[in-house]
Amino acid sequence: MPINENFIINLQGKSFVTYEGLLDLAHQKNLKSMHVELVQVPTPENKMTAICKAIATSENGVFVDYGDASPQSVNSKIQPHIIRMASTRAKARALRDLTNVGMTAIEELNLDSVNEGDIFEAPDEGSFNNPFDEPPTKRQIETLKKLSDNLNMDIDFTNLTKKSAGALISKMIDEKYKRH
């Protein structure tokens, strides 16, 4: 059983799965339990790095993995929530093993690495030599529509490129996490 495409996000030409999608698929594959343990508390001595261990159990076995988060590895708005992000990353990694999904989870990324200036950048006329300057993909448009509905935000699709659509998706995901 494949993962529902609604849980796949295209960001700057690469596909990522959401934690929600992994959890949905894990439930379809009879997830029995999920346990998370904080194995390292963030302190100044460890550069404020939290490490969590996740154990996902299904009828096919026990899947264990770790996730870490530090101010250097998360979006600036997530920094006050280092332990929760380490937990989510650990669970996502364990669920990727349980569901046999090799795609990286979007939660594992530091979305600060996307250049804010790229969000509303309009392409020059006829300058579609760079693949990121091409119009957004169908999947990017669908992702933006889904996120805009979820966040109750209006989007102007007229001047979007693959690159600016990817950056906008990144910002909207950040806003989604900030609100939840």
C-alpha positions in Angstrom: 0.0 0.0 0.0 1.6 3.3 -1.1 1.6 6.5 0.8 -1.2 8.9 0.1 0.1 11.6 -2.2 -1.6 14.3 -0.1 1.3 13.6 2.4 4.1 14.2 -0.1 5.5 17.7 -0.4 7.6 18.9 -3.2 10.2 21.4 -2.1 12.7 22.8 -4.5 12.4 19.8 -6.9 12.6 17.1 -4.2 9.9 15.1 -2.6 9.5 14.8 1.1 6.9 12.9 3.2 5.2 14.5 6.2 5.1 12.9 9.6 1.3 12.8 9.4 1.6 10.7 6.2 4.0 8.3 7.9 1.6 7.9 10.8 -1.3 7.4 8.5 0.5 4.7 6.6 1.7 3.1 9.9 -1.9 2.9 11.1 -2.9 1.2 7.8 -0.1 -1.3 8.5 -1.4 -2.0 12.0 0.8 0.2 14.2 0.3 -1.2 17.6 2.3 1.2 19.7 4.7 4.2 19.6 7.0 5.0 22.5 9.4 7.9 22.8 12.2 8.4 25.3 14.3 11.5 25.8 17.8 10.2 25.9 19.7 13.6 26.0 18.3 16.7 27.6 19.5 19.9 25.8 22.1 21.8 27.8 24.8 24.4 27.0 27.4 21.7 27.3 25.9 19.7 24.4 25.1 22.8 22.4 21.4 22.5 23.3 21.0 19.2 21.4 18.0 17.0 22.4 18.1 13.4 21.4 15.0 11.1 21.5 14.6 7.4 20.9 11.4 6.2 19.3 10.1 2.7 19.3 7.3 1.8 16.9 5.7 -1.6 17.2 3.6 -3.4 14.6 2.7 -7.0 13.9 5.8 -7.1 11.7 8.2 -6.2 14.4 9.8 -3.5 16.5 11.4 -0.5 14.8 13.8 1.7 16.7 15.5 5.0 15.6 16.8 8.2 17.0 16.1 11.8 16.2 18.0 14.9 17.3 17.4 18.6 17.3 19.5 21.6 18.2 19.2 25.3 17.5 21.6 24.7 14.5 19.3 22.0 13.0 15.9 23.5 13.2 14.0 26.5 11.9 14.4 29.5 14.1 10.7 29.5 15.1 11.0 25.9 16.3 14.1 26.5 18.5 12.0 26.9 21.7 10.6 23.4 21.0 13.8 21.4 20.6 12.7 18.4 22.6 9.4 18.1 20.6 11.2 18.3 17.3 13.7 15.7 18.4 10.7 13.5 19.3 9.0 14.0 16.0 12.2 13.3 14.1 12.8 10.1 16.0 9.2 9.0 15.5 9.3 9.8 11.8 12.5 7.8 11.3 11.1 4.8 13.2 7.9 5.0 11.1 9.9 5.3 7.9 11.4 1.9 8.8 8.1 0.4 9.8 6.4 1.6 6.6 9.3 1.0 4.3 9.3 4.6 3.1 12.8 5.7 2.1 11.8 9.3 1.5 13.1 11.9 4.1 10.5 13.4 6.3 10.0 17.2 5.9 10.3 17.5 9.7 13.9 16.3 9.4 14.9 19.5 7.5 16.0 22.9 8.7 13.7 25.1 6.7 15.7 28.2 7.5 18.0 27.2 4.7 15.5 28.4 2.1 16.2 31.9 1.0 13.3 34.2 2.0 13.9 36.5 -0.9 13.0 33.7 -3.3 9.4 33.5 -2.2 7.9 36.3 -4.3 10.6 36.5 -7.0 9.1 36.7 -10.5 10.9 35.0 -13.4 12.2 37.1 -16.2 10.4 36.7 -19.6 11.6 33.6 -21.3 14.3 32.8 -18.7 13.4 29.2 -18.2 16.9 27.8 -18.6 17.2 26.9 -15.0 14.8 24.2 -14.0 13.9 26.1 -10.8 12.8 29.1 -12.9 10.2 27.0 -14.7 6.6 27.2 -13.7 5.7 25.3 -10.5 4.8 21.6 -10.9 1.3 20.3 -10.5 2.2 18.7 -7.2 3.6 22.0 -5.9 0.4 23.8 -6.9 -1.7 21.1 -5.1 0.5 21.3 -2.0 0.2 25.1 -2.0 -3.6 24.8 -2.3 -3.8 22.3 0.5 -1.5 24.4 2.8 -3.4 27.6 2.0 -6.7 26.0 2.8 -5.3 24.5 6.0 -3.8 27.9 7.0 -6.7 30.0 5.6 -4.2 32.0 3.5 -4.6 33.5 0.0 -1.8 32.8 -2.6 -1.1 34.6 -5.8 -0.1 31.9 -8.2 0.6 34.1 -11.2 4.4 34.7 -10.9 5.4 31.5 -9.1 8.4 29.4 -10.3 9.4 26.0 -9.1 12.0 27.7 -6.8 9.6 30.3 -5.4 6.8 27.7 -5.0 9.2 25.5 -3.0 10.3 28.4 -0.8 6.6 29.4 -0.3 5.8 25.8 0.7 8.7 25.9 3.2 7.4 29.1 4.7 3.8 27.8 4.9 5.0 24.6 6.6 6.9 26.7 9.1 3.7 28.7 9.7 1.7 25.5 10.1 4.1 24.2 12.8 4.1 27.6 14.5 0.3 27.5 14.8 0.1 23.9 16.0 
